[in-house]
Amino acid sequence: MDIHTDEDHDIARIARDTKVVAMVGLSPNEARPSWGVARYLQSQGIRVIPVNPGHDGQTILGERVYATLADIPAAEGVQLVDIFRRSDAVGQVVDEALAHLPDLQVIWTQLGVRDDAAAERARARGITVVQDRCPKIEFPRHL
């Protein structure tokens, strides 16, 4: 029996429709999970914009790194923010995304990362939220 939840339907839509992701906490270190996820997303034709204050102005996977989400020009059209930070940092990231990314459609937190209060703030603004999941694991199930 194949059981699909609302979240599964959301993930299928996200996997199909997302073209631009801002990845908060993307590391230039190829051994880090964030680098592997970003590389996978790129292999699927998704543009990944790195956000990492320690590497501002450098490049990771061929893309310019920004210090914050607020620094990304609105014209970049970020649809999804993928958060590779600890749970206690999620609220600030979500609030910054809501304030500065006009094309935002999805907040995604990685495995082991969640902030239910921040998720509710995003949902109240019409943003889809997926928590404690990895797109490198989830997208192939729905493509």
C-alpha positions, 0 to 999 in steps of 0.5 A: 500500500502506498500512503502519501501525506500532505507533506509528501505532496508538498515535497513532490511539488517542491522537487518539480517546481523549485529552480533557485535555492538559497542554502544557509550554512553551505560549506566549501568543504566537499566532505560536509553534507551541505556540499553534497546536497548542494551538488546534488541539487545542481545536478538536478538543474537547480541553482544553489546560492550559498549563504555563509558569512565566513566565506562572503564574496568567495565562490562555492560550486561556482556560485558567489557566496553571500553573508546573509539572505538579506544580501541576496539581490531580489532579482535572483528569485530565491524560491526555497531556503534550505537551512543547514544550521542548528535548530536554535538558529532557524528562527532568525533565518526564517525571519530574515527570509520572510523579510527579504526574499520576495519570491520565497515559497519554501522553508526547508530544514535539514535532518535533525533541525526544526523550530516549530514556532518559526515554521508557524510564522512562515506558514502564516505568511503562506510559505510551505515548510518542510522540517527535519528532511533532506532534499537529496533523500526526498527529491529522488522519491518524487521525481 
